Amino acid sequence: MLKSELASQLHERFPKLTRGDIDAAVAEILEAIGGQLVKGGRVEVRGFGSFGVGYRKPRLGRNPATGERVSVPAKRTPTFKAGKLLRERVDS
């Protein structure tokens, strides 16, 4: 689902809200989640899941084209862990 598709579904469900307000709300929610992750924080949405930041250690990898060993630096990556309710809904 794209961000625009999410906004369209919300507009159908809440026709009293303008499309601009819905677009702004969706953008603000996503920006708030991203901003918290940039700070190294965590965002939890009960029943849905939690977003966090993971850490990957530096390691040696291989260039698949040449087989040459290359150094892969450490990095922080966004993570998502589905909540119990979401896992149960997807599983059924």
N, CA, C and O atoms as a MOPAC input file, in Angstrom:
PM7 MOZYME 1SCF
protein

 N      0.84500 1    -1.17600 1     0.00000 1
 C      0.00000 1     0.00000 1     0.00000 1
 C      0.88900 1     1.23700 1     0.00000 1
 O      1.85700 1     1.32500 1     0.75600 1
 N      0.55500 1     2.15800 1    -0.83200 1
 C      1.28000 1     3.42200 1    -0.91200 1
 C      0.67200 1     4.43300 1     0.06100 1
 O     -0.45800 1     4.28000 1     0.52500 1
 N      1.46000 1     5.47000 1     0.35400 1
 C      0.97700 1     6.51900 1     1.24300 1
 C     -0.28600 1     7.16400 1     0.67500 1
 O     -1.20600 1     7.48800 1     1.42600 1
 N     -0.33700 1     7.35000 1    -0.62800 1
 C     -1.52100 1     7.95500 1    -1.26200 1
 C     -2.73300 1     7.03500 1    -1.15900 1
 O     -3.85900 1     7.51100 1    -1.01400 1
 N     -2.51300 1     5.70900 1    -1.23300 1
 C     -3.61700 1     4.76400 1    -1.07900 1
 C     -4.16000 1     4.77500 1     0.34600 1
 O     -5.36900 1     4.66900 1     0.55300 1
 N     -3.28000 1     4.90200 1     1.31500 1
 C     -3.70600 1     5.02100 1     2.70600 1
 C     -4.54300 1     6.27600 1     2.89600 1
 O     -5.59000 1     6.23700 1     3.54300 1
 N     -4.08600 1     7.38400 1     2.33800 1
 C     -4.83000 1     8.64100 1     2.43300 1
 C     -6.19300 1     8.50700 1     1.75000 1
 O     -7.18300 1     9.04100 1     2.25000 1
 N     -6.25900 1     7.81300 1     0.63100 1
 C     -7.53600 1     7.61600 1    -0.06200 1
 C     -8.50300 1     6.80400 1     0.78900 1
 O     -9.68700 1     7.13400 1     0.86500 1
 N     -8.01500 1     5.74800 1     1.42800 1
 C     -8.88100 1     4.94900 1     2.29400 1
 C     -9.39300 1     5.76700 1     3.47100 1
 O    -10.56000 1     5.65600 1     3.84900 1
 N     -8.52600 1     6.58700 1     4.04900 1
 C     -8.95800 1     7.43400 1     5.15900 1
 C     -9.99200 1     8.45500 1     4.69100 1
 O    -10.94200 1     8.75400 1     5.41400 1
 N     -9.81100 1     8.98400 1     3.49300 1
 C    -10.75700 1     9.96100 1     2.95800 1
 C    -12.12700 1     9.32000 1     2.73300 1
 O    -13.15300 1     9.95600 1     2.97400 1
 N    -12.15000 1     8.06800 1     2.27500 1
 C    -13.41900 1     7.36000 1     2.09600 1
 C    -14.09600 1     7.10000 1     3.43900 1
 O    -15.31900 1     7.18100 1     3.55000 1
 N    -13.30100 1     6.78900 1     4.45000 1
 C    -13.86400 1     6.49200 1     5.76500 1
 C    -14.29500 1     7.74400 1     6.51000 1
 O    -15.25800 1     7.70100 1     7.27500 1
 N    -13.60800 1     8.84600 1     6.30400 1
 C    -13.90300 1    10.10900 1     6.98400 1
 C    -14.10800 1    11.20800 1     5.94800 1
 O    -13.23000 1    12.05200 1     5.77000 1
 N    -15.25300 1    11.21300 1     5.25900 1
 C    -15.45900 1    12.17600 1     4.16500 1
 C    -15.55900 1    13.63500 1     4.63100 1
 O    -15.42300 1    14.54600 1     3.81400 1
 N    -15.79100 1    13.86800 1     5.90800 1
 C    -15.88400 1    15.25300 1     6.39800 1
 C    -14.51300 1    15.93100 1     6.43200 1
 O    -14.42300 1    17.15800 1     6.40700 1
 N    -13.46000 1    15.13600 1     6.48800 1
 C    -12.11100 1    15.70200 1     6.47600 1
 C    -11.68200 1    15.96500 1     5.03900 1
 O    -12.01100 1    15.20500 1     4.12900 1
 N    -10.95400 1    17.03500 1     4.85400 1
 C    -10.47500 1    17.34000 1     3.50600 1
 C     -9.29000 1    16.44100 1     3.16500 1
 O     -8.59100 1    15.94600 1     4.04800 1
 N     -9.08600 1    16.24600 1     1.88800 1
 C     -7.97300 1    15.41000 1     1.44100 1
 C     -6.64100 1    16.01100 1     1.89100 1
 O     -5.71300 1    15.28200 1     2.24100 1
 N     -6.55300 1    17.32900 1     1.87900 1
 C     -5.33200 1    18.00100 1     2.32000 1
 C     -5.03900 1    17.74400 1     3.78600 1
 O     -3.88800 1    17.52000 1     4.16300 1
 N     -6.08100 1    17.77600 1     4.62000 1
 C     -5.89400 1    17.50100 1     6.04800 1
 C     -5.43700 1    16.06300 1     6.26900 1
 O     -4.57000 1    15.80100 1     7.10200 1
 N     -6.02300 1    15.14100 1     5.52300 1
 C     -5.64100 1    13.73200 1     5.65700 1
 C     -4.20600 1    13.52900 1     5.19900 1
 O     -3.43600 1    12.83900 1     5.86700 1
 N     -3.84000 1    14.11600 1     4.07500 1
 C     -2.46100 1    14.00600 1     3.58400 1
 C     -1.47900 1    14.56000 1     4.61400 1
 O     -0.42700 1    13.97000 1     4.86200 1
 N     -1.83100 1    15.69000 1     5.20400 1
 C     -0.96200 1    16.31000 1     6.20800 1
 C     -0.84900 1    15.42900 1     7.45200 1
 O      0.23400 1    15.30200 1     8.02300 1
 N     -1.95800 1    14.82000 1     7.87500 1
 C     -1.94000 1    13.95900 1     9.06000 1
 C     -1.08000 1    12.71800 1     8.82500 1
 O     -0.28000 1    12.34400 1     9.68300 1
 N     -1.24200 1    12.08400 1     7.67100 1
 C     -0.44300 1    10.89600 1     7.34900 1
 C      1.03500 1    11.27100 1     7.29500 1
 O      1.87200 1    10.56000 1     7.85000 1
 N      1.36000 1    12.36200 1     6.64300 1
 C      2.75300 1    12.80500 1     6.54300 1
 C      3.32600 1    13.12600 1     7.92500 1
 O      4.48100 1    12.80500 1     8.20600 1
 N      2.53300 1    13.75100 1     8.77900 1
 C      2.99700 1    14.11700 1    10.12200 1
 C      3.25600 1    12.87900 1    10.97500 1
 O      4.23800 1    12.83200 1    11.71600 1
 N      2.38600 1    11.87900 1    10.87600 1
 C      2.57500 1    10.64300 1    11.63900 1
 C      3.85400 1     9.94300 1    11.20300 1
 O      4.65500 1     9.52800 1    12.04000 1
 N      4.04600 1     9.81300 1     9.90000 1
 C      5.24700 1     9.15100 1     9.40000 1
 C      6.50800 1     9.93600 1     9.74200 1
 O      7.54600 1     9.34900 1    10.04700 1
 N      6.41800 1    11.25700 1     9.69100 1
 C      7.56000 1    12.10500 1    10.04600 1
 C      7.89100 1    11.96900 1    11.53200 1
 O      9.06300 1    11.95000 1    11.90600 1
 N      6.86900 1    11.87400 1    12.37800 1
 C      7.09200 1    11.71600 1    13.81700 1
 C      7.77400 1    10.38300 1    14.11400 1
 O      8.68500 1    10.32200 1    14.93900 1
 N      7.33800 1     9.31800 1    13.44800 1
 C      7.97300 1     8.01000 1    13.64200 1
 C      9.42500 1     8.07000 1    13.17900 1
 O     10.32400 1     7.62600 1    13.89300 1
 N      9.65600 1     8.61500 1    11.99300 1
 C     11.01600 1     8.73100 1    11.47000 1
 C     11.89800 1     9.60400 1    12.33900 1
 O     13.06200 1     9.27600 1    12.57100 1
 N     11.35800 1    10.70800 1    12.82100 1
 C     12.13100 1    11.60500 1    13.67800 1
 C     12.55900 1    10.94100 1    14.97900 1
 O     13.67500 1    11.14400 1    15.45500 1
 N     11.65900 1    10.14500 1    15.54700 1
 C     11.99200 1     9.44200 1    16.78200 1
 C     13.08100 1     8.39900 1    16.53700 1
 O     13.97100 1     8.21900 1    17.36800 1
 N     13.00900 1     7.71700 1    15.40300 1
 C     14.02900 1     6.71600 1    15.07500 1
 C     15.38500 1     7.35900 1    14.82300 1
 O     16.41700 1     6.80500 1    15.20200 1
 N     15.38800 1     8.52500 1    14.18300 1
 C     16.64400 1     9.24900 1    13.94200 1
 C     17.32500 1     9.58800 1    15.26700 1
 O     18.55300 1     9.57200 1    15.35700 1
 N     16.53100 1     9.89400 1    16.29200 1
 C     17.07800 1    10.20200 1    17.61500 1
 C     17.53400 1     8.94400 1    18.35100 1
 O     18.11700 1     9.03200 1    19.43100 1
 N     17.26900 1     7.77300 1    17.76700 1
 C     17.64200 1     6.52400 1    18.42200 1
 C     16.54300 1     5.99800 1    19.32100 1
 O     16.76100 1     5.05500 1    20.08200 1
 N     15.36400 1     6.59600 1    19.24300 1
 C     14.25000 1     6.20800 1    20.10000 1
 C     13.45400 1     5.03600 1    19.56200 1
 O     13.85700 1     4.36600 1    18.61200 1
 N     12.32300 1     4.81000 1    20.18900 1
 C     11.45100 1     3.69200 1    19.86200 1
 C     10.02300 1     4.21200 1    19.80900 1
 O      9.65000 1     5.09700 1    20.58000 1
 N      9.22000 1     3.66200 1    18.89600 1
 C      7.81400 1     4.05100 1    18.76900 1
 C      6.98000 1     2.77800 1    18.87900 1
 O      7.20500 1     1.81000 1    18.15300 1
 N      6.02100 1     2.79100 1    19.78900 1
 C      5.16100 1     1.62200 1    19.97500 1
 C      3.72000 1     2.01700 1    19.70800 1
 O      3.21500 1     2.99100 1    20.26600 1
 N      3.06000 1     1.24700 1    18.84500 1
 C      1.64600 1     1.43600 1    18.54700 1
 C      0.95100 1     0.17200 1    19.04200 1
 O      1.05400 1    -0.88300 1    18.41500 1
 N      0.24800 1     0.27700 1    20.16200 1
 C     -0.37500 1    -0.89600 1    20.78900 1
 C     -1.26000 1    -1.63900 1    19.80700 1
 O     -2.06000 1    -1.02900 1    19.09700 1
 N     -1.11700 1    -2.95300 1    19.76600 1
 C     -1.90000 1    -3.79000 1    18.88300 1
 C     -1.34700 1    -3.87400 1    17.46800 1
 O     -1.73400 1    -4.75900 1    16.70600 1
 N     -0.45600 1    -2.97500 1    17.11100 1
 C      0.11900 1    -2.98000 1    15.76300 1
 C      1.55600 1    -3.47300 1    15.79300 1
 O      1.89200 1    -4.46200 1    15.14200 1
 N      2.40500 1    -2.78300 1    16.55000 1
 C      3.79800 1    -3.18100 1    16.63400 1
 C      4.67900 1    -2.05500 1    17.11400 1
 O      4.20000 1    -0.98600 1    17.49200 1
 N      5.98100 1    -2.31000 1    17.09500 1
 C      6.91500 1    -1.28500 1    17.54900 1
 C      8.03400 1    -1.10600 1    16.53100 1
 O      8.50800 1    -2.06000 1    15.91500 1
 N      8.43300 1     0.13700 1    16.37900 1
 C      9.53800 1     0.51400 1    15.50800 1
 C     10.72500 1     0.83900 1    16.40400 1
 O     10.56300 1     1.47500 1    17.44600 1
 N     11.88900 1     0.41400 1    16.01300 1
 C     13.08200 1     0.68900 1    16.79100 1
 C     14.28400 1     0.82800 1    15.88400 1
 O     14.16600 1     0.84000 1    14.65900 1
 N     15.44500 1     0.93400 1    16.51200 1
 C     16.69700 1     1.06100 1    15.77500 1
 C     17.59400 1    -0.09900 1    16.18100 1
 O     17.84800 1    -0.31400 1    17.36600 1
 N     18.06900 1    -0.84000 1    15.19400 1
 C     18.98000 1    -1.94100 1    15.44000 1
 C     20.39500 1    -1.54000 1    15.07600 1
 O     20.61000 1    -0.54000 1    14.39100 1
 N     21.35200 1    -2.31800 1    15.53300 1
 C     22.75500 1    -2.03900 1    15.25300 1
 C     23.36800 1    -3.25800 1    14.58700 1
 O     23.20700 1    -4.38000 1    15.06800 1
 N     24.06100 1    -3.04500 1    13.49900 1
 C     24.79800 1    -4.11800 1    12.82800 1
 C     26.28800 1    -3.85000 1    12.98600 1
 O     26.77500 1    -2.76700 1    12.66100 1
 N     26.99100 1    -4.83100 1    13.47800 1
 C     28.43300 1    -4.70100 1    13.70000 1
 C     29.17500 1    -4.62100 1    12.37000 1
 O     28.67400 1    -5.08100 1    11.34400 1
 N     30.36800 1    -4.03500 1    12.39200 1
 C     31.18800 1    -4.05400 1    11.17400 1
 C     31.60000 1    -5.50500 1    10.88400 1
 O     31.77200 1    -6.30900 1    11.80100 1
 N     31.75300 1    -5.81900 1     9.60700 1
 C     32.09200 1    -7.19700 1     9.23500 1
 C     32.84700 1    -7.20300 1     7.91800 1
 O     32.93700 1    -6.19100 1     7.22300 1
 N     33.38500 1    -8.36300 1     7.59800 1
 C     34.02000 1    -8.55100 1     6.30200 1
 C     33.02300 1    -9.24800 1     5.39400 1
 O     32.43400 1   -10.26500 1     5.76100 1
 N     32.84100 1    -8.69200 1     4.21200 1
 C     31.94900 1    -9.27800 1     3.22600 1
 C     32.73100 1    -9.59100 1     1.96400 1
 O     33.94900 1    -9.42100 1     1.91500 1
 N     32.02200 1   -10.04700 1     0.94900 1
 C     32.66800 1   -10.34900 1    -0.32700 1
 C     31.93500 1    -9.63300 1    -1.45300 1
 O     30.70600 1    -9.57200 1    -1.46500 1
 N     32.68600 1    -9.10000 1    -2.38300 1
 C     32.12000 1    -8.52800 1    -3.58900 1
 C     31.68600 1    -9.70800 1    -4.46800 1
 O     32.53200 1   -10.49800 1    -4.88600 1
 N     30.38700 1    -9.84200 1    -4.75700 1
 C     29.93700 1   -11.01500 1    -5.50300 1
 C     30.47700 1   -11.07600 1    -6.93300 1
 O     30.56300 1   -12.16000 1    -7.51100 1
 N     30.83400 1    -9.95500 1    -7.49800 1
 C     31.33200 1    -9.94900 1    -8.87600 1
 C     32.77500 1   -10.43500 1    -8.96300 1
 O     33.13700 1   -11.16500 1    -9.88600 1
 N     33.59900 1   -10.02300 1    -7.98900 1
 C     35.02400 1   -10.35000 1    -8.06600 1
 C     35.47400 1   -11.35200 1    -7.00900 1
 O     36.54700 1   -11.94100 1    -7.14100 1
 N     34.67500 1   -11.55500 1    -5.96600 1
 C     35.07400 1   -12.43500 1    -4.87400 1
 C     36.02500 1   -11.77200 1    -3.90700 1
 O     36.46300 1   -12.39600 1    -2.94000 1
 N     36.35100 1   -10.51600 1    -4.15000 1
 C     37.27600 1    -9.76700 1    -3.30400 1
 C     36.63600 1    -9.49900 1    -1.94200 1
 O     35.43700 1    -9.23300 1    -1.86500 1
 N     37.42000 1    -9.56600 1    -0.87600 1
 C     36.92000 1    -9.26900 1     0.46900 1
 C     36.82400 1    -7.75900 1     0.63700 1
 O     37.73800 1    -7.02200 1     0.26900 1
 N     35.72600 1    -7.31900 1     1.18600 1
 C     35.53300 1    -5.89100 1     1.42800 1
 C     35.06500 1    -5.69400 1     2.85900 1
 O     34.40100 1    -6.55300 1     3.43900 1
 N     35.42000 1    -4.56100 1     3.40500 1
 C     35.00800 1    -4.20900 1     4.76000 1
 C     33.63400 1    -3.52800 1     4.71200 1
 O     33.44200 1    -2.54500 1     3.99700 1
 N     32.69900 1    -4.06100 1     5.47400 1
 C     31.36300 1    -3.46700 1     5.56100 1
 C     31.30000 1    -2.74100 1     6.89800 1
 O     31.45700 1    -3.37900 1     7.93900 1
 N     31.07400 1    -1.42100 1     6.90700 1
 C     31.08500 1    -0.66800 1     8.14900 1
 C     29.85300 1    -0.96100 1     9.01600 1
 O     28.85500 1    -1.50000 1     8.53800 1
 N     29.94500 1    -0.59900 1    10.28000 1
 C     28.81200 1    -0.71600 1    11.20400 1
 C     27.71400 1     0.23100 1    10.74500 1
 O     27.97700 1     1.26900 1    10.13800 1
 N     26.48400 1    -0.14800 1    11.04800 1
 C     25.37200 1     0.73600 1    10.66900 1
 C     24.19700 1     0.53000 1    11.59500 1
 O     24.03700 1    -0.52500 1    12.21000 1
 N     23.37800 1     1.56300 1    11.68100 1
 C     22.11700 1     1.49700 1    12.42100 1
 C     21.00800 1     1.32400 1    11.39800 1
 O     20.99700 1     1.99600 1    10.36700 1
 N     20.07500 1     0.42400 1    11.68100 1
 C     18.99500 1     0.14400 1    10.74000 1
 C     17.65300 1     0.21300 1    11.46000 1
 O     17.56400 1    -0.15700 1    12.63100 1
 N     16.60300 1     0.68300 1    10.77700 1
 C     15.27800 1     0.67200 1    11.38900 1
 C     14.75700 1    -0.76400 1    11.46900 1
 O     14.98000 1    -1.56500 1    10.56200 1
 N     14.06800 1    -1.07400 1    12.55200 1
 C     13.48500 1    -2.39100 1    12.73200 1
 C     12.00200 1    -2.25100 1    13.05300 1
 O     11.55200 1    -1.20800 1    13.52700 1
 N     11.25200 1    -3.31300 1    12.78800 1
 C      9.83500 1    -3.34800 1    13.13300 1
 C      9.52000 1    -4.70900 1    13.71400 1
 O      9.89800 1    -5.73600 1    13.15100 1
 N      8.83200 1    -4.71400 1    14.83600 1
 C      8.38600 1    -5.96500 1    15.43100 1
 C      6.86900 1    -5.88700 1    15.54300 1
 O      6.32700 1    -5.00600 1    16.21000 1
 N      6.19500 1    -6.81700 1    14.88400 1
 C      4.73700 1    -6.83300 1    14.88500 1
 C      4.21600 1    -7.15800 1    16.27600 1
 O      4.78700 1    -7.98200 1    16.99000 1
 N      3.11300 1    -6.49400 1    16.65600 1
 C      2.45900 1    -6.76100 1    17.92500 1
 C      1.65500 1    -8.05200 1    17.85900 1
 O      1.41900 1    -8.60000 1    16.78200 1
 N      1.24200 1    -8.52600 1    19.02100 1
 C      0.51900 1    -9.79100 1    19.10500 1
 C     -0.76500 1    -9.77300 1    18.27900 1
 O     -1.04800 1   -10.72400 1    17.55100 1
 N     -1.53800 1    -8.70100 1    18.38800 1
 C     -2.80500 1    -8.60000 1    17.66000 1
 C     -2.57500 1    -8.64800 1    16.15300 1
 O     -3.30200 1    -9.34400 1    15.44400 1
 N     -1.58800 1    -7.93100 1    15.65800 1
 C     -1.28300 1    -7.93000 1    14.22400 1
 C     -0.81400 1    -9.31500 1    13.76600 1
 O     -1.23900 1    -9.79500 1    12.71500 1
 N      0.05200 1    -9.95300 1    14.54300 1
 C      0.51900 1   -11.29400 1    14.19400 1
 C     -0.64300 1   -12.27400 1    14.11400 1
 O     -0.69600 1   -13.10100 1    13.20400 1
 N     -1.57500 1   -12.18600 1    15.06100 1
 C     -2.72200 1   -13.08100 1    15.05200 1
 C     -3.63100 1   -12.82200 1    13.87000 1
 O     -4.14500 1   -13.76400 1    13.26800 1
 N     -3.84100 1   -11.54900 1    13.52300 1
 C     -4.69200 1   -11.21400 1    12.37100 1
 C     -4.08700 1   -11.68400 1    11.06100 1
 O     -4.80000 1   -12.17100 1    10.18300 1
 N     -2.77500 1   -11.54200 1    10.92500 1
 C     -2.10400 1   -11.97100 1     9.69900 1
 C     -2.11400 1   -13.49300 1     9.60600 1
 O     -2.25900 1   -14.04900 1     8.51700 1
 N     -1.96400 1   -14.16000 1    10.72800 1
 C     -1.89400 1   -15.61300 1    10.74800 1
 C     -3.23600 1   -16.28000 1    10.43700 1
 O     -3.26800 1   -17.38900 1     9.90400 1
 N     -4.33600 1   -15.61300 1    10.76600 1
 C     -5.64900 1   -16.25700 1    10.55000 1
 C     -6.16800 1   -16.07800 1     9.14200 1
 O     -7.25300 1   -16.56200 1     8.81700 1

